[in-house]
């Protein structure tokens, strides 16, 4: 039986992993790195990364800093920078949002990575660390992921990470001048046991070859853990 919520909220604190560190956003510390990661020479020259975001693209560093400055004052969303340990620089962002302490529920969203982090071990570890905090540190019951139904990459990512598809909210919102139907995904504390085990198996050093390529996929490993749970 799930414990009753006690009103706690996800913390504005640092979560450290092997390949990535998640830090509360600090515009002075992270601003230049994040702008370079998103809009600099190593960013996405097509600008497609902003298609499904409620913010961006940005017309220069000053515009980006103006947008970033108030993020540190927000409690919902609670905004974090994703730091790549290999380079020591901020290479992406993610947030907890729609935090409902009385229901022990929140969402992860506004996620973006520099191209160098896309489909990387660090990107997956970032999502593991954030889920770990919500379920294991804060004791939440439900963790959500929502995206535009047209955002195929985000839908694939949600399923790969262990979120379950729960349906479509038609004409859910308008952003950037167009209608958005929203796909809803979630995982619960009941799901987390096998999802967590799969993350930790996938992230282990033994799952990567000398070139850093995965030996087994996360979805394959999770299916194995879920099978063991059913048989047990």
C-alpha positions as CSV (number, residue, x, y, z in Angstrom):
1,X,0.0,0.0,0.0
2,X,1.3,3.4,-1.0
3,X,2.1,5.7,2.0
4,X,0.1,8.9,2.4
5,X,1.8,12.0,1.0
6,X,3.4,14.3,3.6
7,X,3.6,17.5,1.6
8,X,7.3,17.2,0.7
9,X,8.6,18.8,-2.5
10,X,11.5,17.9,-4.8
11,X,14.6,19.7,-3.7
12,X,16.6,22.4,-5.3
13,X,19.8,20.4,-4.7
14,X,22.6,18.8,-6.6
15,X,22.4,15.2,-7.9
16,X,25.7,13.5,-8.9
17,X,26.3,10.6,-11.2
18,X,29.2,8.9,-12.9
19,X,28.9,10.9,-16.2
20,X,26.6,13.8,-15.3
21,X,25.8,16.2,-12.5
22,X,22.4,17.9,-12.1
23,X,22.6,21.4,-10.5
24,X,20.0,24.0,-9.6
25,X,20.1,26.6,-12.3
26,X,22.5,29.5,-11.8
27,X,22.3,32.0,-14.6
28,X,25.7,33.5,-13.8
29,X,27.4,30.2,-13.6
30,X,25.6,28.3,-16.4
31,X,24.3,30.9,-18.8
32,X,27.3,31.1,-21.2
33,X,27.7,27.4,-21.3
34,X,24.1,26.8,-21.9
35,X,23.9,29.4,-24.7
36,X,26.9,27.9,-26.4
37,X,25.4,24.4,-26.0
38,X,22.1,25.4,-27.5
39,X,23.0,28.2,-29.9
40,X,26.8,28.2,-30.4
41,X,28.9,26.4,-33.0
42,X,28.3,23.1,-31.4
43,X,24.5,23.7,-31.0
44,X,21.7,22.7,-33.3
45,X,22.2,24.8,-36.5
46,X,18.7,23.9,-37.8
47,X,17.0,25.3,-34.7
48,X,14.7,22.2,-34.6
49,X,15.4,21.7,-30.9
50,X,13.1,24.6,-30.1
51,X,10.1,23.4,-32.2
52,X,8.3,21.7,-29.3
53,X,9.5,24.0,-26.6
54,X,7.4,26.8,-25.1
55,X,10.5,29.0,-25.2
56,X,13.2,29.7,-27.8
57,X,14.8,30.2,-30.2
58,X,16.8,33.1,-28.9
59,X,18.1,36.1,-30.8
60,X,21.6,36.2,-29.2
61,X,23.2,35.7,-25.8
62,X,21.5,38.8,-24.3
63,X,18.0,37.4,-25.1
64,X,18.9,34.0,-23.7
65,X,20.2,35.6,-20.5
66,X,17.1,37.6,-20.1
67,X,15.0,34.5,-20.4
68,X,17.2,32.5,-18.0
69,X,17.6,35.1,-15.3
70,X,14.2,34.6,-13.5
71,X,14.4,30.8,-13.7
72,X,16.4,30.6,-10.5
73,X,13.6,32.2,-8.5
74,X,10.9,29.7,-9.6
75,X,9.7,26.9,-7.3
76,X,7.5,25.4,-10.1
77,X,9.0,24.8,-12.5
78,X,12.1,23.9,-10.5
79,X,14.9,24.3,-13.1
80,X,18.2,22.4,-13.3
81,X,21.3,22.6,-15.5
82,X,22.7,19.3,-16.7
83,X,26.5,19.2,-16.4
84,X,28.6,16.9,-18.5
85,X,31.4,15.6,-16.3
86,X,33.7,15.0,-19.2
87,X,33.7,18.6,-20.3
88,X,32.7,20.2,-16.9
89,X,30.2,22.4,-18.8
90,X,26.5,22.8,-18.7
91,X,25.1,21.0,-21.7
92,X,21.4,20.9,-21.2
93,X,18.4,21.7,-18.9
94,X,15.5,19.9,-17.3
95,X,12.8,20.9,-14.8
96,X,10.4,19.5,-12.2
97,X,7.0,21.1,-12.8
98,X,3.3,20.8,-12.0
99,X,4.4,19.7,-8.5
100,X,1.5,18.6,-6.4
101,X,2.8,17.7,-2.9
102,X,-0.7,16.7,-1.6
103,X,-0.9,14.1,-4.3
104,X,2.8,13.2,-4.2
105,X,3.0,13.8,-7.9
106,X,5.1,15.9,-10.3
107,X,6.2,16.1,-14.0
108,X,9.6,16.2,-15.6
109,X,9.8,18.5,-18.6
110,X,11.4,21.4,-20.6
111,X,14.2,18.9,-21.3
112,X,16.8,19.8,-23.9
113,X,20.4,18.6,-24.5
114,X,23.2,19.9,-26.6
115,X,23.7,17.7,-29.6
116,X,26.8,16.1,-27.9
117,X,24.5,14.7,-25.1
118,X,21.7,13.5,-27.3
119,X,21.3,9.7,-27.0
120,X,24.3,9.6,-24.6
121,X,24.9,7.7,-21.4
122,X,25.0,11.1,-19.6
123,X,21.5,12.0,-20.9
124,X,20.0,8.8,-19.7
125,X,21.8,9.1,-16.3
126,X,20.4,12.6,-15.9
127,X,16.8,11.2,-16.2
128,X,17.7,8.4,-13.8
129,X,19.0,10.8,-11.2
130,X,15.9,13.0,-11.4
131,X,13.5,10.0,-11.1
132,X,15.6,8.6,-8.3
133,X,15.2,11.8,-6.3
134,X,11.4,12.0,-6.9
135,X,10.8,8.4,-5.9
136,X,13.5,7.5,-3.4
137,X,14.3,10.8,-1.7
138,X,11.0,12.5,-1.8
139,X,8.7,9.5,-1.8
140,X,6.4,10.5,-4.6
141,X,3.7,8.2,-6.0
142,X,3.6,9.4,-9.6
143,X,6.0,11.0,-12.1
144,X,4.7,12.3,-15.4
145,X,6.1,13.1,-18.9
146,X,4.0,15.1,-21.4
147,X,4.8,16.2,-24.9
148,X,3.3,17.4,-28.2
149,X,1.8,14.4,-29.9
150,X,3.8,15.4,-33.0
151,X,7.1,15.1,-31.1
152,X,8.0,11.6,-32.1
153,X,11.5,11.8,-30.4
154,X,10.0,12.7,-27.1
155,X,7.4,10.0,-27.3
156,X,10.1,7.4,-28.0
157,X,12.3,8.7,-25.2
158,X,9.4,8.5,-22.7
159,X,8.8,4.8,-23.5
160,X,12.5,4.0,-23.5
161,X,12.9,5.5,-20.1
162,X,10.1,3.5,-18.6
163,X,7.1,5.8,-18.7
164,X,3.8,4.3,-19.8
165,X,1.6,5.9,-22.3
166,X,-1.7,7.0,-20.8
167,X,-3.5,8.8,-23.6
168,X,-4.0,12.0,-25.6
169,X,-5.4,15.3,-24.4
170,X,-6.8,16.9,-27.6
171,X,-6.4,20.6,-28.1
172,X,-4.7,20.8,-24.7
173,X,-3.0,24.1,-25.3
174,X,-1.9,26.7,-27.8
175,X,1.8,27.6,-28.0
176,X,3.9,29.4,-30.6
177,X,0.7,30.2,-32.4
178,X,-0.5,26.6,-33.0
179,X,-2.7,24.0,-31.5
180,X,-1.1,21.3,-29.4
181,X,-2.5,17.9,-28.7
182,X,-0.6,16.4,-25.7
183,X,0.5,12.8,-25.2
184,X,0.6,11.9,-21.5
185,X,3.0,9.4,-20.0
186,X,3.7,8.4,-16.4
187,X,5.5,6.0,-14.1
188,X,4.4,5.2,-10.6
189,X,6.2,4.1,-7.4
190,X,4.9,0.6,-8.3
191,X,6.7,0.8,-11.7
192,X,9.9,2.3,-10.2
193,X,11.3,-0.9,-8.8
194,X,11.8,-2.5,-12.2
195,X,12.5,0.8,-13.9
196,X,15.2,1.6,-11.4
197,X,16.8,-1.8,-11.6
198,X,16.9,-1.5,-15.4
199,X,18.5,2.0,-15.3
200,X,21.2,0.7,-12.9
201,X,21.9,-2.3,-15.0
202,X,22.1,-0.3,-18.2
203,X,24.3,2.4,-16.6
204,X,26.9,-0.1,-15.2
205,X,30.3,0.1,-16.8
206,X,30.1,-3.5,-17.9
207,X,27.2,-2.5,-20.3
208,X,29.5,-0.3,-22.4
209,X,32.4,-1.3,-24.7
210,X,35.8,0.5,-24.9
211,X,34.3,2.9,-27.4
212,X,31.4,3.8,-25.0
213,X,28.8,1.9,-27.0
214,X,26.0,0.1,-25.2
215,X,26.1,-3.7,-25.2
216,X,22.4,-4.0,-24.4
217,X,19.5,-1.5,-24.7
218,X,17.6,-0.1,-21.8
219,X,14.2,-1.3,-23.0
220,X,15.5,-4.8,-23.4
221,X,17.0,-4.8,-19.9
222,X,13.8,-3.4,-18.4
223,X,11.7,-6.1,-20.1
224,X,13.9,-8.7,-18.5
225,X,13.5,-7.1,-15.0
226,X,9.8,-6.8,-15.4
227,X,9.6,-10.5,-16.4
228,X,11.6,-11.4,-13.3
229,X,9.1,-9.4,-11.2
230,X,6.1,-11.2,-12.6
231,X,7.7,-14.6,-12.2
232,X,8.7,-13.8,-8.6
